[in-house]
C-alpha cells in the first residue's frame, strides 16, 4: 500500500453569475495519505459524470439543496477503481461508483461505494442509463407520467442523458413519442437511431409562435410532456396539452446559468392547466433512490440485450472538467456527458 498518492482536485471557489468557467474553480495538486482505517478504501477516478444539477447547486438561494459551499472539492458522481482497501467488501482492482467528486483519488468508507460488474454492463452505465439519469427517466415517466398505449409523449431535451431514455421508455410503453432537440444532427439521432415518431428542431423556429405551430403539427396535441428544458420551449408546449395531460418537470436547463437566482418570467400556463384538468409534477432522482433495484431489474436486461440505446459523449482530461460542465449549456453533447480522467 502506498504511503501517499499524488492527487489533483478541482475546488469550487467562486459562485458564478451566469455561465460557469475555469474562473470559478481552482485546480490544486495535493497529497492523499494512504494510511487507511478499518473499512476504508482509496478510489482512483476513471470517469467523472457531468450533470446539469451541478449548476443548480451553485445558485445562491436554496433549491432542493442548500447552495454548494465554496472552498471544497466540486461534488459529482464518479466511476473508478479501488487501488487500496482496508475493507472486507472490496479489493484492489474492483470497479466501483461513488459520489467522490472532481478529484483523481479519494478516501471513502466502503458504505459510500457500489461495486460494479464490468462483465454485466460497461462501467460507464453506472453514471447513465443504469444510474441517476436512468432512475430519473424511468420513475419520472412511469410514476408521474403514467404512460398508456396510444398516448402522445413529448420530450424536451430529448437527445440528452435523461430525455433520450424517457423517449425510449415511452416507446416501449406504447406511446407515440416526439422529441424536441437543437439542430438537425440531434433530430436525426432521435428519428433514425432512437426510432422516435418525430422530432422538432427548436433552433429552426425564430418565434415562440412558430415553434408552437411546429410542435402542434408534429404532435396533434400532447398527453404527456416530459420537460427537461423549461423557458420558451415550455411556453410553446403548454397551450397544446390535451385533457388530463400529465406534465413532468424534470429540469429547466435553459434557466440554470443565471436564471434561477433571477428567473425569467414563467409560462402563463395556469389557465391551460385548469381548462384541461391537467396535472403538473416535479420529480427528482433522489425521491426514488430506495427503488433503484426495482428499476435495474427491468432496465438492465434491456441494456444487456441492446434493446436500449445509451449514447455517451466523452471529453478527455481531468483539466477539462469546468469546460465540460460549461458545454452542457451549449448543447454540444448527445446522451450522457462524461469526462475520462
C-alpha positions in Angstrom: 0.0 0.0 0.0 1.4 3.4 -1.0 2.1 5.9 1.8 0.8 8.8 -0.2 -1.0 9.4 -3.5 -0.3 12.5 -5.7 -3.7 13.9 -6.1 -5.4 16.6 -8.2 -8.5 18.3 -7.1 -10.8 20.9 -8.6 -12.0 23.3 -5.8 -15.2 25.3 -6.3 -14.0 28.9 -5.2 -16.3 31.5 -6.8 -20.1 31.5 -7.3 -21.0 32.2 -11.0 -23.5 34.8 -12.0 -24.0 33.3 -15.4 -22.1 30.7 -17.4 -19.6 28.6 -15.4 -16.0 28.6 -16.4 -12.5 27.9 -15.1 -12.5 31.1 -13.1 -15.0 29.6 -10.7 -12.6 26.7 -9.9 -9.0 26.3 -8.7 -7.0 23.2 -9.7 -4.8 22.1 -6.8 -2.1 19.4 -6.6 -2.3 17.7 -3.2 -1.1 14.6 -1.4 -3.6 12.0 -0.1 -2.5 10.0 2.9 -2.5 6.3 2.0 -2.9 5.0 5.6 -6.4 3.5 5.9 -8.6 2.9 8.8 -10.9 -0.1 9.0 -13.4 -0.3 6.2 -11.8 2.5 4.2 -10.7 2.3 0.6 -8.9 4.6 -1.8 -10.6 5.1 -5.1 -8.8 6.2 -8.3 -11.3 8.0 -10.6 -11.5 7.0 -14.2 -14.8 8.5 -15.4 -16.4 11.6 -13.9 -20.1 12.5 -14.5 -21.0 16.0 -15.7 -24.7 16.8 -15.0 -26.9 19.9 -15.1 -27.8 19.6 -11.4 -24.2 20.7 -10.6 -25.1 24.2 -11.9 -28.3 24.2 -9.7 -26.2 23.6 -6.6 -24.2 26.7 -7.4 -27.0 29.1 -7.0 -27.1 31.5 -4.1 -30.6 30.5 -2.9 -31.8 27.2 -1.6 -33.2 25.0 -4.3 -33.8 21.4 -3.4 -30.4 21.6 -1.7 -28.6 24.3 0.2 -26.0 26.0 -2.0 -22.8 24.1 -2.7 -20.3 25.6 -0.3 -17.3 27.5 -1.6 -13.8 26.1 -0.9 -14.5 22.4 -1.2 -14.0 19.9 -4.0 -16.7 20.0 -6.6 -19.2 17.2 -5.9 -20.0 14.8 -8.7 -20.6 11.1 -9.4 -17.6 9.0 -10.3 -16.7 5.6 -11.6 -13.3 4.3 -10.7 -11.0 1.6 -9.5 -10.1 0.6 -5.9 -6.3 1.0 -5.6 -6.1 0.2 -1.8 -8.5 -1.4 0.6 -8.9 -2.0 4.3 -12.4 -3.3 3.7 -13.6 -7.0 3.5 -16.0 -5.9 0.8 -13.6 -4.5 -1.7 -10.2 -5.4 -3.1 -7.7 -3.6 -5.3 -8.9 -3.7 -8.9 -12.6 -3.6 -8.2 -14.7 -1.2 -10.2 -17.0 1.0 -8.2 -19.2 4.0 -8.4 -19.2 6.8 -5.8 -20.1 10.4 -5.2 -16.4 11.4 -4.6 -16.3 14.5 -6.8 -13.7 16.2 -9.0 -10.6 14.6 -7.7 -8.3 11.8 -9.0 -8.0 10.0 -5.7 -10.5 9.8 -2.8 -10.5 8.0 0.5 -14.0 6.6 1.1 -15.8 4.5 3.6 -16.9 1.3 2.0 -20.6 2.2 2.6 -20.1 5.1 0.1 -19.3 2.7 -2.8 -21.3 0.5 -5.1 -19.4 -2.4 -6.7 -19.8 -2.7 -10.5 -19.6 -5.8 -12.7 -17.8 -4.9 -16.0 -19.0 -8.2 -17.4 -22.6 -7.3 -16.9 -22.6 -3.8 -18.5 -20.0 -1.1 -19.3 -19.0 0.5 -16.1 -19.9 4.0 -17.6 -23.6 3.0 -17.5 -23.5 3.4 -13.7 -23.4 7.2 -14.4 -26.0 7.0 -17.1 -28.7 4.5 -18.1 -28.2 2.3 -15.0 -27.5 5.3 -12.7 -29.1 8.6 -11.7 -30.2 9.6 -15.3 -31.9 6.2 -15.8 -33.6 6.4 -12.5 -34.9 9.9 -13.2 -36.2 8.8 -16.6 -37.8 5.6 -15.5 -39.6 6.8 -12.4 -40.3 10.2 -13.8 -42.2 8.8 -16.7 -43.8 5.7 -15.2 -44.8 7.3 -11.8 -45.6 10.9 -12.8 -46.3 10.5 -16.5 -48.4 7.3 -16.2 -48.0 6.4 -19.9 -50.7 4.5 -21.7 -50.6 2.9 -25.1 -51.6 5.5 -27.7 -50.6 8.5 -25.6 -48.6 11.2 -27.3 -45.4 11.8 -25.3 -43.4 15.0 -26.0 -39.9 15.1 -24.5 -37.8 18.3 -24.5 -34.0 17.9 -24.3 -34.7 14.5 -26.0 -31.2 13.9 -27.2 -29.8 14.3 -23.6 -28.9 11.8 -21.0 -32.4 11.7 -19.4 -34.5 12.7 -22.4 -33.2 10.0 -24.7 -34.1 7.4 -22.1 -37.5 8.8 -21.4 -38.2 8.7 -25.2 -37.2 5.0 -25.4 -39.1 4.0 -22.3 -42.2 5.8 -23.8 -41.9 3.8 -27.0 -41.8 0.6 -25.0 -44.9 1.7 -23.1 -46.8 2.0 -26.4 -46.7 5.8 -26.7 -46.3 7.9 -29.8 -43.1 9.8 -29.0 -42.0 13.2 -30.3 -38.7 14.7 -29.3 -37.5 18.3 -29.2 -33.8 19.0 -29.7 -31.4 21.6 -31.0 -30.0 21.1 -34.5 -30.6 18.7 -37.5 -28.0 16.3 -36.3 -29.7 15.7 -32.9 -33.1 15.4 -34.6 -31.7 12.7 -37.0 -30.4 10.9 -33.9 -34.0 11.0 -32.5 -35.7 9.7 -35.6 -33.0 7.4 -37.1 -31.2 6.0 -34.1 -33.9 6.1 -31.3 -36.7 5.5 -33.9 -39.0 8.2 -32.5 -42.1 9.1 -34.3 -41.0 12.7 -35.0 -38.6 15.4 -33.9 -38.8 19.2 -33.7 -35.7 21.4 -34.0 -36.4 24.3 -31.7 -33.5 26.2 -33.2 -35.2 26.3 -36.6 -38.0 28.5 -35.4 -37.5 32.2 -34.9 -40.5 32.9 -32.7 -42.4 31.2 -29.9 -45.5 31.1 -32.2 -43.6 29.3 -35.0 -42.2 26.8 -32.5 -45.6 26.2 -31.0 -47.0 25.6 -34.5 -44.3 23.1 -35.4 -44.9 21.2 -32.2 -48.7 21.2 -32.8 -48.0 19.9 -36.3 -45.8 17.1 -35.1 -47.9 16.0 -32.1 -51.5 16.9 -32.8 -51.7 17.7 -29.0 -49.8 16.4 -26.0 -50.9 13.8 -23.5 -47.6 13.7 -21.6 -44.9 16.4 -21.6 -41.6 15.5 -20.0 -39.8 18.8 -19.6 -36.0 18.9 -19.3 -35.6 22.5 -20.6 -38.2 24.9 -19.4 -38.2 28.5 -20.6 -39.6 29.4 -24.1 -39.9 25.8 -25.1 -42.3 25.1 -22.3 -44.1 28.4 -23.1 -44.7 26.9 -26.6 -45.9 23.5 -25.4 -48.4 24.2 -22.6 -51.2 25.6 -24.8 -51.0 22.3 -26.7 -51.8 19.9 -23.9 -54.9 17.6 -24.1 -57.5 16.8 -21.5 -56.0 15.1 -18.4 -52.5 15.7 -19.6 -49.6 14.9 -17.3 -46.6 17.3 -17.2 -43.4 16.2 -15.6 -40.9 18.9 -14.6 -37.6 17.2 -14.5 -35.3 20.1 -15.3 -35.1 23.7 -16.6 -31.6 23.8 -18.1 -32.5 26.9 -20.0 -32.6 28.8 -16.7 -29.6 27.3 -14.9 -26.8 29.6 -16.0 -28.2 32.7 -14.3 -32.0 32.3 -14.5 -32.6 30.6 -11.2 -31.4 33.3 -8.8 -33.2 35.9 -11.1 -35.6 33.8 -13.1 -37.2 34.7 -16.4 -40.9 35.2 -16.2 -42.5 31.8 -16.2 -45.0 30.4 -18.8 -48.5 31.8 -18.5 -50.0 28.3 -18.3 -52.2 28.1 -15.3 -55.4 28.7 -17.3 -54.4 25.8 -19.6 -53.9 23.5 -16.6 -57.5 24.5 -15.5 -59.1 24.1 -18.9 -57.6 20.6 -19.5 -57.7 19.5 -15.8 -54.1 18.6 -16.2 -51.5 17.7 -13.6 -48.0 19.0 -13.2 -45.4 17.4 -11.0 -41.8 18.0 -10.3 -39.6 14.9 -9.9 -36.0 14.3 -8.5 -33.9 11.2 -8.9 -33.3 11.2 -5.1 -37.0 10.6 -4.5 -36.6 7.1 -6.0 -33.1 6.2 -4.7 -34.6 3.5 -2.5 -36.2 1.9 -5.5 -33.0 1.6 -7.6 -33.1 -2.2 -7.6 -36.6 -2.1 -9.0 -35.5 0.0 -12.0 -32.4 -2.1 -12.6 -34.4 -5.4 -12.6 -36.3 -4.0 -15.6 -33.9 -1.8 -17.5 -30.6 -3.7 -17.0 -31.7 -6.7 -19.2 -32.7 -4.2 -21.9 -29.2 -2.7 -21.8 -27.5 -6.1 -21.9 -29.6 -7.2 -24.9 -29.0 -4.0 -26.8 -32.7 -3.0 -26.7 -31.9 0.4 -25.2 -29.6 2.9 -26.9 -27.3 4.7 -24.4 -25.4 7.3 -26.2 -22.3 8.7 -24.5 -20.2 11.8 -25.3 -16.7 11.8 -23.9 -14.3 14.6 -23.0 -10.8 13.5 -22.3 -8.7 15.0 -19.5 -9.1 16.0 -15.8 -8.2 19.6 -16.7 -11.3 19.8 -18.9 -13.9 19.3 -16.2 -15.0 23.0 -15.9 -15.2 23.4 -19.6 -17.2 20.2 -19.9 -19.7 21.4 -17.4 -20.0 24.7 -19.4 -20.5 22.7 -22.7 -23.8 21.2 -21.3 -25.4 24.6 -21.7 -24.3 24.9 -25.3 -25.9 21.6 -26.3 -22.7 20.0 -27.5 -23.4 16.5 -26.2 -25.7 13.7 -27.3 -26.7 11.4 -24.5 -24.6 11.3 -21.3 -21.7 13.7 -21.0 -18.6 12.0 -19.3 -15.0 13.1 -18.7 -12.3 10.4 -18.8 -9.6 11.1 -16.3 
